[in-house]
Each structure stands twice: as structure tokens, then as C-alpha cells.
């Protein structure tokens, strides 16, 4: 995937991180395709499931701030071991207590421990892969989403065969197993001693980072809303079966794989800002197509292609810019802040999507996701995001 100059350990690390990324996020991707099954068999409302999803996403988002700080202080390897092992163990709560409380406690715990992954892994990649950073970030995202492609359809298949609580078990055990190799990841530099408040203020020093924070927040609102409601929208509005909606979710992630991979390459050729403009524009067109296309198959097809390719391409572009704009000793913290803004604050839109759907129909939740994506595009168009404000060190 890369040119020459990478050692075997460097190549092995990116593939290991890709697999861990897949498992980490898959534990939270299991719920949305199961929503029609859970509402029918367990009697839970969309509002209740939306609140659980929001709570898990809040943990997954805001916990990233602590994960980034821990990675800066104690090393990425230790944090990744705790993240993968404890999030996998937490997912086992759901089949052990197959009710609303068990689902809530299990997913909230998964969100908390799983939140350590993103700032830790991205910080590690940005330090190891300096020359081809954008491509490494894109490959990491692509590998992670390649595994996630099969999560919705696998979750539905397991739920139909064994009951919805047991859809979590294979993913939980795999996450625990993948914690073990990270015990061998060594620290790359001396322990950071910088005061937390000082480094927090430093991360907001320039306008480029502030624009990226706003872009992450608005994009997170869009993504959390559409991720939660997409299967239910296809079933309740477009007339898809539960199984077909699960397949559509998997196809969306398949295009996300390609989007992640190509996003890193686009950054190296066109620059991060232009890449973000293209990504947000395409994602917005996909959401509009899902709403207005008269044919249901065409609507779903436009969405999974455009949103899958474009939204996911924005991630390596944004992460590469952030790494360039921050110093190594606080990089975990800054990635933690960015992820907390996007996945933490952004997660409120899952509950909003559930409420809008019950009050006005699922189409209103899709429309809200489109409005958020439009706002993200305007931020990048109106604020110049450059690399000159803070030189990397």
C-alpha cells in the first residue's frame, strides 16, 4: 500500500490498528440495524433507543479527551490494551442482561472504554508515519471500515438466528483478543509533563484549528443523526425489509472504505482544505438524494455511494491537517478534543433524530442531517484552513 522505506513492524502496525479500529467502532454499530427488531420484540421505543445511543455516543466522544491525555502521559500501547480489552468485556453485559437496563449499561460502558481508541491510534499513526501521513491515516480508516462493512448484516443475521442480545458476543470476544498485541507497542518519546490547562489553551491558538473543531462538530451532528435513523428510514419510509436495510448499511460502509483510502490520496495531491470541501459537498448531495429521489432504490443508491465516498474521505483530510497544526507532545490531547467535539457533542443528534422521527416522520431526521452537513460545508468555505499557523515540531 505504501512506497518503500517502511519496516516490517511499521507495516504490521498499520494493519493491526486497522483491525482494532474495525472492532472498536463495530461494537457501537451493532445497535442501529437491530432497532426494528428490538422495538418489535422488546417493546422499546425509538425515543428510548435514541437516548441509549446518544448516551453511548456521549461516552465515546467525551471519553476521547481522557484517552488522548492518557496516551500523551503513559504511552499509546498501554491505552490501546485497556481500550480494546475493557470495551469488549463491557459488550458482554448485553447478552448477560438482555433488557433495557443491560443494553444501556453495556453500551454506555462500551462507549466509555472504546472512546480511548481514536485519539490514541491517530496520535500514534501521526508520529510513526511522518512522510506518508495522509495515506497512512486513509489506509487505517479504510481497513477499519472494511471490517465494519459486514457489521450491520452480521448483526441482523445473528439477531434473527439467536436473538438480538447475542449479536454482540462475537464482536466482544474478538475485541478482547485484539487487545493483546498492543502490549508490545513501545513508547515513542519521553513522558509528557506539560500542564493540562496550558496544553488545552494551546490547542485553540489558531483559527485553522477552531475551524476544524466547528467542522467536526457539525459533521458529527450530521453523521450521528443519519447513522441512527438510516435503517429505520429505509424500512418505515422507503418500504425496505429489515434485512435489505441491513445490507444497505453494509454497502454504505463498503463505499466508506473506498472513501477513506482515496481521501488520504486526495489530501496529498490537492491539500486538506480542498479535500474537505469536496467531501462535505458530496455528503450533502447524498443526503438530499435520499430525501428527494422518487424511486426508493435510487434514493438509497445515491446516498450510500455519495455519502459513503465523501463523508468518510473527510476524516483523513481533517486528521492530517490537525496533525500538521499541532506539536507532538500534545497531539493526543488535541485529537481527543476534536473527537469529543465531533462524536461527543455531535451525539445529541441521535436523540434528536429519534424524537423528530416519532413526531414528524423519519424524513425530518434525514433533513436535519442535511442541514448540519450544509453548515459544515459553509464553515470550510468561509474560514481559510491552512498549515502556516503552528509549525509541526
Buried (B, 14 or more C-beta within 10 A) or exposed (E): BBEEEBEEEEEEBBEBBBBBBBBBBBBBBBBBBBBBBBBEEBEBEBBBBBBBBBBBBBBBBBBBBBBBBBBBBBBBBBBBBBBBBBBBBBBBBBBEBBEBEBBBBBBBBBBBBBBBBBBBBBBBBBBBBEEBBBBBBBBBBBBBBBBBBBBBBBBBBBBBEEBBBBBBBBBBBBBBEBBEBBEEBEEEEEEBEBEEEEBBEBBEEBEBBBBBBBBBBBBBBBBBBBBBBBBBBBBBBBEBEBEBBBBBBBBBBBBBBBBBBBBBBBBBEEBBBBBBBBBBBBBBBBBBBBBEBEEBEEBBBBBBBBBBBBBBBBBBBBBBBBBBBBBBBBBBBBBBBBBBBBBBBBBBBBBBBBBBBBEEBBBBBBBBBBBBBBBBBBBBEEBEBBBEEBEBE
